[in-house]
Amino acid sequence: MEIKGKKAVVLITEEEIRQKVKELADRISQDYQDKPLLVVGILKGSFIFMADLVREIKGKVYIDFMQVSSYHTEMESSGEVIFVKDIGSDIKGKDVLIVDDIIDTGRTLKALVEALSQREPSSLKTCVLLDKKERREVDFDADYTGFVIPDKFVIGYGLDWAEEGRTLKDIYAVED
């Protein structure tokens, strides 16, 4: 496949994603059994992953969204986390799960956890589909992780390159 004049190859198939989402949902369901859970998706990249995930979680699930940005239209993170849209829910005393598509430097999720922790949730955990451990710049790991991937730029299943590639069913690595 080609995107923006560059070759992209399948890194994770639709079936592998489906199996991993079910596995993550089972773990989350076990950890939060009999407790209502507020799932906060980080827009725009997590929306497909989050939709599939919450449909598999057993129990009472509430949904909200935040939008932050550190990529703008580039293939590399700018290192600056910009809060574009805040959640509309009061999270004080609630169990909250932040869902994001990918963690690489760790800056975005760490900043989100720090900001939301000040609002006194009962618990606050994070779930990511993809983890680029090689790129970590801060000491932060997600509580639930789908796949650890190499340091490649990826698109598909919600992840994009300047708004292209989000609707692909597999996850692709873009070649340099």
C-alpha positions as CSV (number, residue, x, y, z in Angstrom):
1,M,0.0,0.0,0.0
2,E,1.1,3.6,-0.5
3,I,0.3,6.7,1.5
4,K,1.6,10.2,0.7
5,G,4.1,8.7,-1.7
6,K,5.5,6.3,0.8
7,K,5.2,2.5,1.1
8,A,3.3,1.1,4.0
9,V,3.3,-2.5,5.1
10,V,1.0,-4.4,7.4
11,L,2.4,-4.5,10.9
12,I,-0.7,-5.8,12.8
13,T,-3.7,-7.5,11.1
14,E,-7.4,-6.8,11.8
15,E,-7.7,-10.2,13.3
16,E,-4.8,-9.7,15.7
17,I,-6.3,-6.4,16.7
18,R,-9.7,-8.0,17.4
19,Q,-8.1,-10.7,19.6
20,K,-6.0,-8.2,21.5
21,V,-9.0,-5.8,22.1
22,K,-11.0,-8.8,23.5
23,E,-8.1,-9.8,25.8
24,L,-7.7,-6.2,27.1
25,A,-11.5,-5.9,27.7
26,D,-11.5,-9.1,29.6
27,R,-8.7,-7.9,31.9
28,I,-10.4,-4.5,32.4
29,S,-13.8,-6.2,33.1
30,Q,-12.1,-8.4,35.7
31,D,-10.4,-5.4,37.4
32,Y,-13.6,-3.3,37.5
33,Q,-16.2,-6.0,38.1
34,D,-19.3,-4.5,39.8
35,K,-17.9,-1.0,39.5
36,P,-19.1,1.7,37.1
37,L,-16.2,2.8,34.8
38,L,-15.8,6.1,33.0
39,V,-13.8,5.5,29.9
40,V,-12.2,8.7,28.5
41,G,-11.0,8.4,24.9
42,I,-8.3,10.6,23.6
43,L,-9.4,12.0,20.2
44,K,-9.0,11.5,17.5
45,G,-6.7,8.5,17.3
46,S,-8.4,6.3,19.9
47,F,-12.0,6.5,18.7
48,I,-12.0,3.2,16.8
49,F,-10.0,1.3,19.4
50,M,-12.2,2.7,22.2
51,A,-15.4,1.9,20.4
52,D,-14.4,-1.8,20.0
53,L,-13.0,-1.9,23.6
54,V,-16.0,-0.6,25.4
55,R,-18.3,-2.9,23.5
56,E,-16.3,-5.8,25.0
57,I,-16.1,-4.6,28.6
58,K,-18.6,-6.2,30.8
59,G,-20.4,-4.0,33.3
60,K,-21.5,-0.4,33.5
61,V,-19.4,1.8,31.2
62,Y,-19.7,5.6,30.7
63,I,-18.0,7.4,28.0
64,D,-16.3,10.8,27.5
65,F,-13.6,12.3,25.3
66,M,-10.6,14.6,25.5
67,Q,-8.6,15.9,22.6
68,V,-4.9,16.6,23.0
69,S,-2.2,17.1,20.3
70,S,1.5,16.7,20.1
71,Y,1.9,15.7,16.5
72,H,0.1,18.4,14.5
73,T,0.6,17.2,10.9
74,E,4.1,15.7,11.3
75,M,5.4,12.2,11.6
76,E,7.4,13.1,14.7
77,S,5.9,14.3,18.0
78,S,6.6,18.0,18.7
79,G,7.1,17.3,22.4
80,E,4.6,19.9,23.3
81,V,1.2,18.6,24.6
82,I,-1.7,20.9,23.8
83,F,-5.1,20.3,25.5
84,V,-7.7,21.0,22.7
85,K,-10.9,19.7,24.4
86,D,-11.5,18.8,28.0
87,I,-13.9,16.1,29.3
88,G,-17.4,17.2,30.3
89,S,-17.7,14.8,33.2
90,D,-17.0,15.4,36.9
91,I,-14.6,12.6,37.7
92,K,-14.3,13.1,41.5
93,G,-14.7,9.8,43.2
94,K,-15.1,7.8,40.0
95,D,-13.0,5.0,38.5
96,V,-11.5,6.4,35.3
97,L,-9.8,4.7,32.4
98,I,-8.0,6.8,29.8
99,V,-7.8,5.1,26.4
100,D,-5.3,6.2,23.8
101,D,-4.2,4.7,20.5
102,I,-0.4,4.8,21.2
103,I,2.2,5.8,23.7
104,D,5.7,6.7,22.5
105,T,7.5,9.5,24.4
106,G,5.0,9.1,27.3
107,R,4.6,12.9,27.6
108,T,1.0,13.0,26.5
109,L,-0.3,10.3,28.8
110,K,1.8,11.5,31.7
111,A,0.4,15.0,31.3
112,L,-3.1,13.7,31.1
113,V,-2.8,11.5,34.2
114,E,-1.2,14.4,36.1
115,A,-4.0,16.8,35.0
116,L,-6.9,14.4,35.7
117,S,-5.4,13.2,39.1
118,Q,-5.9,16.7,40.4
119,R,-9.7,16.2,40.0
120,E,-9.6,13.4,42.6
121,P,-10.9,10.3,40.8
122,S,-11.3,7.2,42.9
123,S,-8.9,5.5,40.5
124,L,-7.2,6.5,37.3
125,K,-5.6,4.0,34.9
126,T,-4.5,4.1,31.2
127,C,-5.0,1.7,28.3
128,V,-3.2,1.9,25.0
129,L,-3.3,-0.3,21.9
130,L,0.3,0.4,20.9
131,D,3.5,1.0,22.8
132,K,6.7,2.3,21.3
133,K,8.9,1.6,24.3
134,E,12.1,2.6,22.3
135,R,10.8,6.2,22.1
136,R,10.1,6.7,25.8
137,E,11.4,10.1,27.1
138,V,9.6,10.1,30.5
139,D,9.1,7.4,33.1
140,F,5.6,6.3,32.3
141,D,4.0,3.1,31.2
142,A,0.3,2.4,30.5
143,D,-1.6,0.1,32.9
144,Y,-3.0,-1.9,30.0
145,T,-1.1,-2.4,26.7
146,G,-2.1,-4.2,23.6
147,F,1.1,-4.5,21.4
148,V,4.7,-3.3,21.9
149,I,5.8,-2.2,18.4
150,P,9.1,-1.1,16.9
151,D,10.0,2.6,16.4
152,K,8.0,2.9,13.1
153,F,5.5,5.5,12.1
154,V,2.1,3.7,12.0
155,I,-1.3,4.4,10.5
156,G,-4.6,2.6,10.4
157,Y,-7.3,1.6,13.0
158,G,-7.7,5.2,14.0
159,L,-4.1,6.3,13.7
160,D,-3.4,8.8,10.9
161,W,-0.9,10.8,9.1
162,A,-2.3,14.3,8.7
163,E,-5.8,12.8,8.8
164,E,-5.1,10.1,6.2
165,G,-5.2,6.3,6.9
166,R,-7.5,6.3,10.0
167,T,-10.1,4.0,8.4
168,L,-7.7,1.2,7.4
169,K,-8.6,-2.0,9.2
170,D,-5.1,-3.2,9.7
171,I,-2.2,-1.2,11.3
172,Y,0.5,-0.3,8.8
173,A,4.1,0.8,9.3
174,V,5.1,3.6,6.9
175,E,8.6,3.0,5.4
176,D,11.1,5.8,5.4
